[in-house]
Amino acid sequence: MKAYVEMNIVPGRIKNILRELRRISSIKEVSAVTGHCDIIASVEAGNMETFSKVLLERLQSLEGVTRTETLVCVPAE
């Protein structure tokens, strides 16, 4: 499964969070962005259980992450 996770970060922590996110093997791409969130991460996992662990235990537990919004990709063909 694939999802995009939008993250809001405490000011001054974006570079640190980007560095930490790039160490997580399930994260395929991560970028700082402008707009309603600070970072967007592309996450790939074999199943929902694995994805949930990445989201809850890795991403949301990072110091400086204040909010996440997950956009799960669905087949459209």
PQR file of N, CA, C, O and H, with PARSE charges and radii, in Angstrom:
ATOM      1  N   MET A   1       0.828  -1.177   0.000 -0.4000 1.5000
ATOM      2  CA  MET A   1       0.000   0.000   0.000 -0.0000 2.0000
ATOM      3  C   MET A   1       0.872   1.239   0.000  0.5500 1.7000
ATOM      4  O   MET A   1       2.014   1.218   0.460 -0.5500 1.4000
ATOM      5  N   LYS A   2       0.312   2.320  -0.526 -0.4000 1.5000
ATOM      6  CA  LYS A   2       1.047   3.579  -0.601 -0.0000 2.0000
ATOM      7  C   LYS A   2       0.179   4.687  -0.024  0.5500 1.7000
ATOM      8  O   LYS A   2      -1.040   4.694  -0.193 -0.5500 1.4000
ATOM      9  H   LYS A   2      -0.615   2.336  -0.900  0.4000 1.0000
ATOM     10  N   ALA A   3       0.825   5.620   0.656 -0.4000 1.5000
ATOM     11  CA  ALA A   3       0.114   6.763   1.223 -0.0000 2.0000
ATOM     12  C   ALA A   3       1.053   7.961   1.257  0.5500 1.7000
ATOM     13  O   ALA A   3       2.276   7.825   1.235 -0.5500 1.4000
ATOM     14  H   ALA A   3       1.815   5.615   0.793  0.4000 1.0000
ATOM     15  N   TYR A   4       0.448   9.116   1.312 -0.4000 1.5000
ATOM     16  CA  TYR A   4       1.183  10.359   1.533 -0.0000 2.0000
ATOM     17  C   TYR A   4       0.805  10.850   2.922  0.5500 1.7000
ATOM     18  O   TYR A   4      -0.370  10.865   3.290 -0.5500 1.4000
ATOM     19  H   TYR A   4      -0.546   9.226   1.330  0.4000 1.0000
ATOM     20  N   VAL A   5       1.800  11.246   3.678 -0.4000 1.5000
ATOM     21  CA  VAL A   5       1.549  11.766   5.022 -0.0000 2.0000
ATOM     22  C   VAL A   5       1.997  13.219   5.056  0.5500 1.7000
ATOM     23  O   VAL A   5       3.170  13.538   4.859 -0.5500 1.4000
ATOM     24  H   VAL A   5       2.755  11.234   3.379  0.4000 1.0000
ATOM     25  N   GLU A   6       1.030  14.088   5.311 -0.4000 1.5000
ATOM     26  CA  GLU A   6       1.312  15.517   5.482 -0.0000 2.0000
ATOM     27  C   GLU A   6       1.588  15.750   6.961  0.5500 1.7000
ATOM     28  O   GLU A   6       0.882  15.233   7.827 -0.5500 1.4000
ATOM     29  H   GLU A   6       0.077  13.830   5.471  0.4000 1.0000
ATOM     30  N   MET A   7       2.620  16.533   7.237 -0.4000 1.5000
ATOM     31  CA  MET A   7       3.020  16.739   8.622 -0.0000 2.0000
ATOM     32  C   MET A   7       3.202  18.219   8.936  0.5500 1.7000
ATOM     33  O   MET A   7       3.773  18.971   8.147 -0.5500 1.4000
ATOM     34  H   MET A   7       3.194  16.954   6.534  0.4000 1.0000
ATOM     35  N   ASN A   8       2.710  18.617  10.096 -0.4000 1.5000
ATOM     36  CA  ASN A   8       2.973  19.953  10.618 -0.0000 2.0000
ATOM     37  C   ASN A   8       4.058  19.815  11.674  0.5500 1.7000
ATOM     38  O   ASN A   8       4.032  18.906  12.504 -0.5500 1.4000
ATOM     39  H   ASN A   8       2.246  18.006  10.737  0.4000 1.0000
ATOM     40  N   ILE A   9       5.011  20.737  11.624 -0.4000 1.5000
ATOM     41  CA  ILE A   9       6.213  20.642  12.451 -0.0000 2.0000
ATOM     42  C   ILE A   9       6.396  21.928  13.256  0.5500 1.7000
ATOM     43  O   ILE A   9       6.075  23.017  12.783 -0.5500 1.4000
ATOM     44  H   ILE A   9       5.032  21.475  10.950  0.4000 1.0000
ATOM     45  N   VAL A  10       6.910  21.790  14.465 -0.4000 1.5000
ATOM     46  CA  VAL A  10       7.255  22.934  15.307 -0.0000 2.0000
ATOM     47  C   VAL A  10       8.302  23.771  14.569  0.5500 1.7000
ATOM     48  O   VAL A  10       9.242  23.216  14.000 -0.5500 1.4000
ATOM     49  H   VAL A  10       7.171  20.905  14.850  0.4000 1.0000
ATOM     50  N   PRO A  11       8.149  25.107  14.571 -0.5600 1.5000
ATOM     51  CA  PRO A  11       9.155  25.947  13.904  0.2800 2.0000
ATOM     52  C   PRO A  11      10.576  25.634  14.398  0.5500 1.7000
ATOM     53  O   PRO A  11      10.813  25.427  15.588 -0.5500 1.4000
ATOM     54  N   GLY A  12      11.504  25.607  13.439 -0.4000 1.5000
ATOM     55  CA  GLY A  12      12.899  25.353  13.760 -0.0000 2.0000
ATOM     56  C   GLY A  12      13.297  23.887  13.768  0.5500 1.7000
ATOM     57  O   GLY A  12      14.475  23.579  13.950 -0.5500 1.4000
ATOM     58  H   GLY A  12      11.310  25.775  12.472  0.4000 1.0000
ATOM     59  N   ARG A  13      12.348  22.966  13.575 -0.4000 1.5000
ATOM     60  CA  ARG A  13      12.639  21.529  13.629 -0.0000 2.0000
ATOM     61  C   ARG A  13      12.552  20.838  12.270  0.5500 1.7000
ATOM     62  O   ARG A  13      12.799  19.635  12.187 -0.5500 1.4000
ATOM     63  H   ARG A  13      11.391  23.216  13.427  0.4000 1.0000
ATOM     64  N   ILE A  14      12.213  21.557  11.212 -0.4000 1.5000
ATOM     65  CA  ILE A  14      11.975  20.915   9.918 -0.0000 2.0000
ATOM     66  C   ILE A  14      13.212  20.164   9.422  0.5500 1.7000
ATOM     67  O   ILE A  14      13.093  19.011   9.008 -0.5500 1.4000
ATOM     68  H   ILE A  14      12.012  22.534  11.280  0.4000 1.0000
ATOM     69  N   LYS A  15      14.390  20.780   9.450 -0.4000 1.5000
ATOM     70  CA  LYS A  15      15.596  20.096   8.949 -0.0000 2.0000
ATOM     71  C   LYS A  15      15.888  18.828   9.736  0.5500 1.7000
ATOM     72  O   LYS A  15      16.259  17.809   9.155 -0.5500 1.4000
ATOM     73  H   LYS A  15      14.487  21.716   9.786  0.4000 1.0000
ATOM     74  N   ASN A  16      15.725  18.881  11.046 -0.4000 1.5000
ATOM     75  CA  ASN A  16      15.959  17.699  11.882 -0.0000 2.0000
ATOM     76  C   ASN A  16      14.966  16.590  11.558  0.5500 1.7000
ATOM     77  O   ASN A  16      15.346  15.422  11.462 -0.5500 1.4000
ATOM     78  H   ASN A  16      15.424  19.709  11.518  0.4000 1.0000
ATOM     79  N   ILE A  17      13.714  16.946  11.391 -0.4000 1.5000
ATOM     80  CA  ILE A  17      12.676  15.956  11.079 -0.0000 2.0000
ATOM     81  C   ILE A  17      12.948  15.347   9.705  0.5500 1.7000
ATOM     82  O   ILE A  17      12.840  14.131   9.542 -0.5500 1.4000
ATOM     83  H   ILE A  17      13.406  17.894  11.468  0.4000 1.0000
ATOM     84  N   LEU A  18      13.295  16.160   8.723 -0.4000 1.5000
ATOM     85  CA  LEU A  18      13.611  15.635   7.386 -0.0000 2.0000
ATOM     86  C   LEU A  18      14.738  14.615   7.469  0.5500 1.7000
ATOM     87  O   LEU A  18      14.661  13.551   6.854 -0.5500 1.4000
ATOM     88  H   LEU A  18      13.383  17.147   8.855  0.4000 1.0000
ATOM     89  N   ARG A  19      15.767  14.927   8.213 -0.4000 1.5000
ATOM     90  CA  ARG A  19      16.919  14.021   8.368 -0.0000 2.0000
ATOM     91  C   ARG A  19      16.471  12.693   8.989  0.5500 1.7000
ATOM     92  O   ARG A  19      16.885  11.625   8.539 -0.5500 1.4000
ATOM     93  H   ARG A  19      15.830  15.791   8.713  0.4000 1.0000
ATOM     94  N   GLU A  20      15.634  12.762  10.010 -0.4000 1.5000
ATOM     95  CA  GLU A  20      15.158  11.550  10.674 -0.0000 2.0000
ATOM     96  C   GLU A  20      14.239  10.736   9.763  0.5500 1.7000
ATOM     97  O   GLU A  20      14.318   9.507   9.741 -0.5500 1.4000
ATOM     98  H   GLU A  20      15.297  13.629  10.376  0.4000 1.0000
ATOM     99  N   LEU A  21      13.378  11.406   9.018 -0.4000 1.5000
ATOM    100  CA  LEU A  21      12.465  10.706   8.117 -0.0000 2.0000
ATOM    101  C   LEU A  21      13.219   9.973   7.018  0.5500 1.7000
ATOM    102  O   LEU A  21      12.812   8.882   6.621 -0.5500 1.4000
ATOM    103  H   LEU A  21      13.314  12.404   9.035  0.4000 1.0000
ATOM    104  N   ARG A  22      14.282  10.534   6.530 -0.4000 1.5000
ATOM    105  CA  ARG A  22      15.062   9.914   5.441 -0.0000 2.0000
ATOM    106  C   ARG A  22      15.754   8.625   5.886  0.5500 1.7000
ATOM    107  O   ARG A  22      16.227   7.861   5.045 -0.5500 1.4000
ATOM    108  H   ARG A  22      14.613  11.421   6.852  0.4000 1.0000
ATOM    109  N   ARG A  23      15.819   8.380   7.168 -0.4000 1.5000
ATOM    110  CA  ARG A  23      16.413   7.145   7.705 -0.0000 2.0000
ATOM    111  C   ARG A  23      15.408   5.991   7.784  0.5500 1.7000
ATOM    112  O   ARG A  23      15.802   4.853   8.037 -0.5500 1.4000
ATOM    113  H   ARG A  23      15.435   9.001   7.851  0.4000 1.0000
ATOM    114  N   ILE A  24      14.135   6.263   7.576 -0.4000 1.5000
ATOM    115  CA  ILE A  24      13.084   5.251   7.690 -0.0000 2.0000
ATOM    116  C   ILE A  24      12.897   4.580   6.331  0.5500 1.7000
ATOM    117  O   ILE A  24      12.565   5.247   5.351 -0.5500 1.4000
ATOM    118  H   ILE A  24      13.814   7.188   7.371  0.4000 1.0000
ATOM    119  N   SER A  25      13.106   3.279   6.269 -0.4000 1.5000
ATOM    120  CA  SER A  25      13.106   2.572   4.979 -0.0000 2.0000
ATOM    121  C   SER A  25      11.749   2.602   4.273  0.5500 1.7000
ATOM    122  O   SER A  25      11.716   2.548   3.043 -0.5500 1.4000
ATOM    123  H   SER A  25      13.376   2.737   7.065  0.4000 1.0000
ATOM    124  N   SER A  26      10.656   2.684   4.981 -0.4000 1.5000
ATOM    125  CA  SER A  26       9.319   2.714   4.361 -0.0000 2.0000
ATOM    126  C   SER A  26       9.017   4.046   3.693  0.5500 1.7000
ATOM    127  O   SER A  26       8.084   4.143   2.896 -0.5500 1.4000
ATOM    128  H   SER A  26      10.683   2.727   5.979  0.4000 1.0000
ATOM    129  N   ILE A  27       9.798   5.071   4.011 -0.4000 1.5000
ATOM    130  CA  ILE A  27       9.582   6.378   3.398 -0.0000 2.0000
ATOM    131  C   ILE A  27      10.388   6.446   2.115  0.5500 1.7000
ATOM    132  O   ILE A  27      11.617   6.374   2.133 -0.5500 1.4000
ATOM    133  H   ILE A  27      10.556   4.991   4.659  0.4000 1.0000
ATOM    134  N   LYS A  28       9.688   6.586   1.009 -0.4000 1.5000
ATOM    135  CA  LYS A  28      10.321   6.564  -0.308 -0.0000 2.0000
ATOM    136  C   LYS A  28      10.733   7.950  -0.779  0.5500 1.7000
ATOM    137  O   LYS A  28      11.684   8.084  -1.549 -0.5500 1.4000
ATOM    138  H   LYS A  28       8.690   6.645   0.995  0.4000 1.0000
ATOM    139  N   GLU A  29      10.034   8.975  -0.331 -0.4000 1.5000
ATOM    140  CA  GLU A  29      10.363  10.354  -0.696 -0.0000 2.0000
ATOM    141  C   GLU A  29       9.821  11.265   0.394  0.5500 1.7000
ATOM    142  O   GLU A  29       8.755  11.014   0.956 -0.5500 1.4000
ATOM    143  H   GLU A  29       9.261   8.866   0.295  0.4000 1.0000
ATOM    144  N   VAL A  30      10.559  12.319   0.685 -0.4000 1.5000
ATOM    145  CA  VAL A  30      10.116  13.283   1.681 -0.0000 2.0000
ATOM    146  C   VAL A  30      10.568  14.674   1.247  0.5500 1.7000
ATOM    147  O   VAL A  30      11.694  14.856   0.784 -0.5500 1.4000
ATOM    148  H   VAL A  30      11.425  12.524   0.228  0.4000 1.0000
ATOM    149  N   SER A  31       9.680  15.651   1.401 -0.4000 1.5000
ATOM    150  CA  SER A  31       9.988  17.020   0.981 -0.0000 2.0000
ATOM    151  C   SER A  31       9.395  18.024   1.953  0.5500 1.7000
ATOM    152  O   SER A  31       8.309  17.822   2.494 -0.5500 1.4000
ATOM    153  H   SER A  31       8.765  15.504   1.777  0.4000 1.0000
ATOM    154  N   ALA A  32      10.127  19.110   2.164 -0.4000 1.5000
ATOM    155  CA  ALA A  32       9.559  20.275   2.845 -0.0000 2.0000
ATOM    156  C   ALA A  32       8.742  21.015   1.796  0.5500 1.7000
ATOM    157  O   ALA A  32       9.168  21.135   0.648 -0.5500 1.4000
ATOM    158  H   ALA A  32      11.010  19.275   1.724  0.4000 1.0000
ATOM    159  N   VAL A  33       7.575  21.510   2.182 -0.4000 1.5000
ATOM    160  CA  VAL A  33       6.671  22.171   1.236 -0.0000 2.0000
ATOM    161  C   VAL A  33       6.089  23.438   1.859  0.5500 1.7000
ATOM    162  O   VAL A  33       6.184  23.661   3.066 -0.5500 1.4000
ATOM    163  H   VAL A  33       7.229  21.412   3.115  0.4000 1.0000
ATOM    164  N   THR A  34       5.486  24.257   1.002 -0.4000 1.5000
ATOM    165  CA  THR A  34       4.754  25.423   1.485 -0.0000 2.0000
ATOM    166  C   THR A  34       3.277  25.091   1.447  0.5500 1.7000
ATOM    167  O   THR A  34       2.861  24.178   0.733 -0.5500 1.4000
ATOM    168  H   THR A  34       5.409  24.075   0.022  0.4000 1.0000
ATOM    169  N   GLY A  35       2.488  25.819   2.202 -0.4000 1.5000
ATOM    170  CA  GLY A  35       1.044  25.589   2.205 -0.0000 2.0000
ATOM    171  C   GLY A  35       0.553  25.213   3.591  0.5500 1.7000
ATOM    172  O   GLY A  35       1.080  25.683   4.599 -0.5500 1.4000
ATOM    173  H   GLY A  35       2.826  26.560   2.782  0.4000 1.0000
ATOM    174  N   HIS A  36      -0.465  24.360   3.629 -0.4000 1.5000
ATOM    175  CA  HIS A  36      -1.112  24.030   4.906 -0.0000 2.0000
ATOM    176  C   HIS A  36      -0.323  23.036   5.758  0.5500 1.7000
ATOM    177  O   HIS A  36      -0.679  22.803   6.914 -0.5500 1.4000
ATOM    178  H   HIS A  36      -0.893  23.979   2.810  0.4000 1.0000
ATOM    179  N   CYS A  37       0.746  22.444   5.205 -0.4000 1.5000
ATOM    180  CA  CYS A  37       1.601  21.559   5.997 -0.0000 2.0000
ATOM    181  C   CYS A  37       3.060  21.912   5.712  0.5500 1.7000
ATOM    182  O   CYS A  37       3.353  22.693   4.806 -0.5500 1.4000
ATOM    183  H   CYS A  37       1.034  22.634   4.266  0.4000 1.0000
ATOM    184  N   ASP A  38       3.960  21.336   6.486 -0.4000 1.5000
ATOM    185  CA  ASP A  38       5.379  21.661   6.373 -0.0000 2.0000
ATOM    186  C   ASP A  38       6.181  20.601   5.618  0.5500 1.7000
ATOM    187  O   ASP A  38       7.156  20.914   4.936 -0.5500 1.4000
ATOM    188  H   ASP A  38       3.722  20.702   7.222  0.4000 1.0000
ATOM    189  N   ILE A  39       5.758  19.345   5.751 -0.4000 1.5000
ATOM    190  CA  ILE A  39       6.468  18.219   5.136 -0.0000 2.0000
ATOM    191  C   ILE A  39       5.448  17.254   4.556  0.5500 1.7000
ATOM    192  O   ILE A  39       4.382  17.034   5.131 -0.5500 1.4000
ATOM    193  H   ILE A  39       4.965  19.090   6.305  0.4000 1.0000
ATOM    194  N   ILE A  40       5.794  16.673   3.392 -0.4000 1.5000
ATOM    195  CA  ILE A  40       5.005  15.579   2.835 -0.0000 2.0000
ATOM    196  C   ILE A  40       5.945  14.399   2.648  0.5500 1.7000
ATOM    197  O   ILE A  40       7.037  14.538   2.096 -0.5500 1.4000
ATOM    198  H   ILE A  40       6.659  16.851   2.925  0.4000 1.0000
ATOM    199  N   ALA A  41       5.500  13.223   3.120 -0.4000 1.5000
ATOM    200  CA  ALA A  41       6.277  11.998   2.982 -0.0000 2.0000
ATOM    201  C   ALA A  41       5.471  10.965   2.211  0.5500 1.7000
ATOM    202  O   ALA A  41       4.284  10.768   2.470 -0.5500 1.4000
ATOM    203  H   ALA A  41       4.613  13.110   3.568  0.4000 1.0000
ATOM    204  N   SER A  42       6.127  10.307   1.260 -0.4000 1.5000
ATOM    205  CA  SER A  42       5.532   9.191   0.533 -0.0000 2.0000
ATOM    206  C   SER A  42       5.946   7.917   1.264  0.5500 1.7000
ATOM    207  O   SER A  42       7.134   7.636   1.422 -0.5500 1.4000
ATOM    208  H   SER A  42       7.091  10.467   1.050  0.4000 1.0000
ATOM    209  N   VAL A  43       4.942   7.148   1.711 -0.4000 1.5000
ATOM    210  CA  VAL A  43       5.202   5.956   2.514 -0.0000 2.0000
ATOM    211  C   VAL A  43       4.669   4.730   1.786  0.5500 1.7000
ATOM    212  O   VAL A  43       3.544   4.736   1.287 -0.5500 1.4000
ATOM    213  H   VAL A  43       3.977   7.377   1.582  0.4000 1.0000
ATOM    214  N   GLU A  44       5.483   3.677   1.729 -0.4000 1.5000
ATOM    215  CA  GLU A  44       5.045   2.418   1.142 -0.0000 2.0000
ATOM    216  C   GLU A  44       5.243   1.305   2.165  0.5500 1.7000
ATOM    217  O   GLU A  44       6.277   1.219   2.828 -0.5500 1.4000
ATOM    218  H   GLU A  44       6.397   3.672   2.135  0.4000 1.0000
ATOM    219  N   ALA A  45       4.220   0.453   2.273 -0.4000 1.5000
ATOM    220  CA  ALA A  45       4.269  -0.667   3.209 -0.0000 2.0000
ATOM    221  C   ALA A  45       3.535  -1.853   2.587  0.5500 1.7000
ATOM    222  O   ALA A  45       2.664  -1.678   1.736 -0.5500 1.4000
ATOM    223  H   ALA A  45       3.380   0.523   1.734  0.4000 1.0000
ATOM    224  N   GLY A  46       3.892  -3.046   3.014 -0.4000 1.5000
ATOM    225  CA  GLY A  46       3.289  -4.250   2.465 -0.0000 2.0000
ATOM    226  C   GLY A  46       1.841  -4.448   2.838  0.5500 1.7000
ATOM    227  O   GLY A  46       1.086  -5.081   2.101 -0.5500 1.4000
ATOM    228  H   GLY A  46       4.600  -3.189   3.705  0.4000 1.0000
ATOM    229  N   ASN A  47       1.439  -3.902   3.999 -0.4000 1.5000
ATOM    230  CA  ASN A  47       0.051  -4.066   4.454 -0.0000 2.0000
ATOM    231  C   ASN A  47      -0.292  -2.963   5.456  0.5500 1.7000
ATOM    232  O   ASN A  47       0.569  -2.179   5.856 -0.5500 1.4000
ATOM    233  H   ASN A  47       2.053  -3.388   4.598  0.4000 1.0000
ATOM    234  N   MET A  48      -1.541  -2.919   5.845 -0.4000 1.5000
ATOM    235  CA  MET A  48      -2.011  -1.861   6.750 -0.0000 2.0000
ATOM    236  C   MET A  48      -1.357  -1.962   8.126  0.5500 1.7000
ATOM    237  O   MET A  48      -1.085  -0.936   8.749 -0.5500 1.4000
ATOM    238  H   MET A  48      -2.241  -3.555   5.520  0.4000 1.0000
ATOM    239  N   GLU A  49      -1.104  -3.153   8.604 -0.4000 1.5000
ATOM    240  CA  GLU A  49      -0.481  -3.305   9.923 -0.0000 2.0000
ATOM    241  C   GLU A  49       0.926  -2.692   9.933  0.5500 1.7000
ATOM    242  O   GLU A  49       1.288  -1.971  10.863 -0.5500 1.4000
ATOM    243  H   GLU A  49      -1.325  -3.987   8.097  0.4000 1.0000
ATOM    244  N   THR A  50       1.697  -2.980   8.912 -0.4000 1.5000
ATOM    245  CA  THR A  50       3.043  -2.405   8.811 -0.0000 2.0000
ATOM    246  C   THR A  50       2.968  -0.895   8.671  0.5500 1.7000
ATOM    247  O   THR A  50       3.727  -0.165   9.309 -0.5500 1.4000
ATOM    248  H   THR A  50       1.403  -3.565   8.156  0.4000 1.0000
ATOM    249  N   PHE A  51       2.049  -0.431   7.834 -0.4000 1.5000
ATOM    250  CA  PHE A  51       1.890   1.008   7.659 -0.0000 2.0000
ATOM    251  C   PHE A  51       1.521   1.676   8.979  0.5500 1.7000
ATOM    252  O   PHE A  51       2.072   2.723   9.320 -0.5500 1.4000
ATOM    253  H   PHE A  51       1.432  -1.024   7.316  0.4000 1.0000
ATOM    254  N   SER A  52       0.596   1.080   9.720 -0.4000 1.5000
ATOM    255  CA  SER A  52       0.173   1.641  11.004 -0.0000 2.0000
ATOM    256  C   SER A  52       1.342   1.782  11.965  0.5500 1.7000
ATOM    257  O   SER A  52       1.455   2.785  12.669 -0.5500 1.4000
ATOM    258  H   SER A  52       0.148   0.230   9.443  0.4000 1.0000
ATOM    259  N   LYS A  53       2.217   0.775  11.998 -0.4000 1.5000
ATOM    260  CA  LYS A  53       3.386   0.849  12.870 -0.0000 2.0000
ATOM    261  C   LYS A  53       4.304   1.996  12.474  0.5500 1.7000
ATOM    262  O   LYS A  53       4.798   2.730  13.330 -0.5500 1.4000
ATOM    263  H   LYS A  53       2.125  -0.040  11.426  0.4000 1.0000
ATOM    264  N   VAL A  54       4.532   2.149  11.164 -0.4000 1.5000
ATOM    265  CA  VAL A  54       5.378   3.255  10.699 -0.0000 2.0000
ATOM    266  C   VAL A  54       4.758   4.586  11.104  0.5500 1.7000
ATOM    267  O   VAL A  54       5.449   5.461  11.625 -0.5500 1.4000
ATOM    268  H   VAL A  54       4.131   1.554  10.468  0.4000 1.0000
ATOM    269  N   LEU A  55       3.478   4.739  10.870 -0.4000 1.5000
ATOM    270  CA  LEU A  55       2.799   5.998  11.170 -0.0000 2.0000
ATOM    271  C   LEU A  55       2.787   6.293  12.671  0.5500 1.7000
ATOM    272  O   LEU A  55       3.198   7.370  13.103 -0.5500 1.4000
ATOM    273  H   LEU A  55       2.917   4.028  10.447  0.4000 1.0000
ATOM    274  N   LEU A  56       2.319   5.338  13.450 -0.4000 1.5000
ATOM    275  CA  LEU A  56       2.128   5.578  14.885 -0.0000 2.0000
ATOM    276  C   LEU A  56       3.420   5.541  15.693  0.5500 1.7000
ATOM    277  O   LEU A  56       3.606   6.346  16.605 -0.5500 1.4000
ATOM    278  H   LEU A  56       1.985   4.463  13.100  0.4000 1.0000
ATOM    279  N   GLU A  57       4.309   4.612  15.362 -0.4000 1.5000
ATOM    280  CA  GLU A  57       5.511   4.434  16.174 -0.0000 2.0000
ATOM    281  C   GLU A  57       6.712   5.227  15.682  0.5500 1.7000
ATOM    282  O   GLU A  57       7.630   5.499  16.455 -0.5500 1.4000
ATOM    283  H   GLU A  57       4.157   3.958  14.621  0.4000 1.0000
ATOM    284  N   ARG A  58       6.720   5.599  14.413 -0.4000 1.5000
ATOM    285  CA  ARG A  58       7.886   6.300  13.872 -0.0000 2.0000
ATOM    286  C   ARG A  58       7.582   7.766  13.576  0.5500 1.7000
ATOM    287  O   ARG A  58       8.241   8.657  14.112 -0.5500 1.4000
ATOM    288  H   ARG A  58       5.975   5.378  13.784  0.4000 1.0000
ATOM    289  N   LEU A  59       6.579   8.021  12.718 -0.4000 1.5000
ATOM    290  CA  LEU A  59       6.330   9.392  12.277 -0.0000 2.0000
ATOM    291  C   LEU A  59       5.715  10.253  13.374  0.5500 1.7000
ATOM    292  O   LEU A  59       6.246  11.314  13.702 -0.5500 1.4000
ATOM    293  H   LEU A  59       6.044   7.297  12.282  0.4000 1.0000
ATOM    294  N   GLN A  60       4.611   9.804  13.936 -0.4000 1.5000
ATOM    295  CA  GLN A  60       3.915  10.628  14.921 -0.0000 2.0000
ATOM    296  C   GLN A  60       4.661  10.761  16.236  0.5500 1.7000
ATOM    297  O   GLN A  60       4.358  11.648  17.034 -0.5500 1.4000
ATOM    298  H   GLN A  60       4.180   8.942  13.669  0.4000 1.0000
ATOM    299  N   SER A  61       5.629   9.892  16.471 -0.4000 1.5000
ATOM    300  CA  SER A  61       6.367   9.961  17.733 -0.0000 2.0000
ATOM    301  C   SER A  61       7.610  10.847  17.651  0.5500 1.7000
ATOM    302  O   SER A  61       8.285  11.055  18.659 -0.5500 1.4000
ATOM    303  H   SER A  61       5.875   9.171  15.823  0.4000 1.0000
ATOM    304  N   LEU A  62       7.919  11.369  16.463 -0.4000 1.5000
ATOM    305  CA  LEU A  62       9.076  12.250  16.326 -0.0000 2.0000
ATOM    306  C   LEU A  62       8.853  13.556  17.086  0.5500 1.7000
ATOM    307  O   LEU A  62       7.802  14.185  16.961 -0.5500 1.4000
ATOM    308  H   LEU A  62       7.371  11.200  15.644  0.4000 1.0000
ATOM    309  N   GLU A  63       9.836  13.951  17.863 -0.4000 1.5000
ATOM    310  CA  GLU A  63       9.738  15.203  18.606 -0.0000 2.0000
ATOM    311  C   GLU A  63       9.693  16.371  17.624  0.5500 1.7000
ATOM    312  O   GLU A  63      10.591  16.538  16.798 -0.5500 1.4000
ATOM    313  H   GLU A  63      10.689  13.440  17.964  0.4000 1.0000
ATOM    314  N   GLY A  64       8.651  17.162  17.724 -0.4000 1.5000
ATOM    315  CA  GLY A  64       8.488  18.300  16.831 -0.0000 2.0000
ATOM    316  C   GLY A  64       7.328  18.142  15.863  0.5500 1.7000
ATOM    317  O   GLY A  64       6.891  19.122  15.259 -0.5500 1.4000
ATOM    318  H   GLY A  64       7.922  17.027  18.394  0.4000 1.0000
ATOM    319  N   VAL A  65       6.823  16.925  15.707 -0.4000 1.5000
ATOM    320  CA  VAL A  65       5.652  16.702  14.852 -0.0000 2.0000
ATOM    321  C   VAL A  65       4.408  17.045  15.664  0.5500 1.7000
ATOM    322  O   VAL A  65       4.160  16.449  16.712 -0.5500 1.4000
ATOM    323  H   VAL A  65       7.178  16.129  16.197  0.4000 1.0000
ATOM    324  N   THR A  66       3.631  18.002  15.179 -0.4000 1.5000
ATOM    325  CA  THR A  66       2.444  18.426  15.931 -0.0000 2.0000
ATOM    326  C   THR A  66       1.147  17.861  15.368  0.5500 1.7000
ATOM    327  O   THR A  66       0.143  17.776  16.076 -0.5500 1.4000
ATOM    328  H   THR A  66       3.832  18.486  14.328  0.4000 1.0000
ATOM    329  N   ARG A  67       1.166  17.472  14.084 -0.4000 1.5000
ATOM    330  CA  ARG A  67      -0.060  16.976  13.444 -0.0000 2.0000
ATOM    331  C   ARG A  67       0.314  16.226  12.183  0.5500 1.7000
ATOM    332  O   ARG A  67       1.265  16.587  11.488 -0.5500 1.4000
ATOM    333  H   ARG A  67       1.980  17.541  13.508  0.4000 1.0000
ATOM    334  N   THR A  68      -0.448  15.171  11.892 -0.4000 1.5000
ATOM    335  CA  THR A  68      -0.286  14.474  10.616 -0.0000 2.0000
ATOM    336  C   THR A  68      -1.655  14.306   9.971  0.5500 1.7000
ATOM    337  O   THR A  68      -2.679  14.241  10.651 -0.5500 1.4000
ATOM    338  H   THR A  68      -1.220  14.879  12.456  0.4000 1.0000
ATOM    339  N   GLU A  69      -1.648  14.239   8.655 -0.4000 1.5000
ATOM    340  CA  GLU A  69      -2.852  13.877   7.901 -0.0000 2.0000
ATOM    341  C   GLU A  69      -2.404  12.870   6.856  0.5500 1.7000
ATOM    342  O   GLU A  69      -1.468  13.118   6.097 -0.5500 1.4000
ATOM    343  H   GLU A  69      -0.816  14.293   8.102  0.4000 1.0000
ATOM    344  N   THR A  70      -3.086  11.728   6.827 -0.4000 1.5000
ATOM    345  CA  THR A  70      -2.700  10.637   5.947 -0.0000 2.0000
ATOM    346  C   THR A  70      -3.655  10.527   4.773  0.5500 1.7000
ATOM    347  O   THR A  70      -4.875  10.510   4.941 -0.5500 1.4000
ATOM    348  H   THR A  70      -3.847  11.526   7.444  0.4000 1.0000
ATOM    349  N   LEU A  71      -3.077  10.454   3.576 -0.4000 1.5000
ATOM    350  CA  LEU A  71      -3.843  10.313   2.343 -0.0000 2.0000
ATOM    351  C   LEU A  71      -3.471   8.971   1.731  0.5500 1.7000
ATOM    352  O   LEU A  71      -2.407   8.835   1.127 -0.5500 1.4000
ATOM    353  H   LEU A  71      -2.086  10.469   3.439  0.4000 1.0000
ATOM    354  N   VAL A  72      -4.343   7.977   1.885 -0.4000 1.5000
ATOM    355  CA  VAL A  72      -4.079   6.636   1.380 -0.0000 2.0000
ATOM    356  C   VAL A  72      -4.420   6.581  -0.108  0.5500 1.7000
ATOM    357  O   VAL A  72      -5.497   7.007  -0.524 -0.5500 1.4000
ATOM    358  H   VAL A  72      -5.208   8.087   2.376  0.4000 1.0000
ATOM    359  N   CYS A  73      -3.497   6.057  -0.895 -0.4000 1.5000
ATOM    360  CA  CYS A  73      -3.717   5.913  -2.340 -0.0000 2.0000
ATOM    361  C   CYS A  73      -4.630   4.723  -2.594  0.5500 1.7000
ATOM    362  O   CYS A  73      -4.480   3.675  -1.966 -0.5500 1.4000
ATOM    363  H   CYS A  73      -2.622   5.711  -0.557  0.4000 1.0000
ATOM    364  N   VAL A  74      -5.574   4.885  -3.510 -0.4000 1.5000
ATOM    365  CA  VAL A  74      -6.506   3.827  -3.865 -0.0000 2.0000
ATOM    366  C   VAL A  74      -6.428   3.577  -5.376  0.5500 1.7000
ATOM    367  O   VAL A  74      -6.180   4.505  -6.146 -0.5500 1.4000
ATOM    368  H   VAL A  74      -5.696   5.736  -4.020  0.4000 1.0000
ATOM    369  N   PRO A  75      -6.639   2.334  -5.796 -0.5600 1.5000
ATOM    370  CA  PRO A  75      -6.628   2.054  -7.233  0.2800 2.0000
ATOM    371  C   PRO A  75      -7.765   2.802  -7.925  0.5500 1.7000
ATOM    372  O   PRO A  75      -8.895   2.803  -7.435 -0.5500 1.4000
ATOM    373  N   ALA A  76      -7.478   3.429  -9.044 -0.4000 1.5000
ATOM    374  CA  ALA A  76      -8.504   4.196  -9.749 -0.0000 2.0000
ATOM    375  C   ALA A  76      -8.638   3.745 -11.200  0.5500 1.7000
ATOM    376  O   ALA A  76      -9.292   4.414 -12.001 -0.5500 1.4000
ATOM    377  H   ALA A  76      -6.560   3.429  -9.441  0.4000 1.0000
ATOM    378  N   GLU A  77      -8.031   2.631 -11.535 -0.4000 1.5000
ATOM    379  CA  GLU A  77      -8.097   2.147 -12.926 -0.0000 2.0000
ATOM    380  C   GLU A  77      -9.020   0.976 -13.037  0.5500 1.7000
ATOM    381  O   GLU A  77      -9.203   0.435 -14.127 -0.5500 1.4000
ATOM    382  H   GLU A  77      -7.500   2.088 -10.885  0.4000 1.0000
TER
END
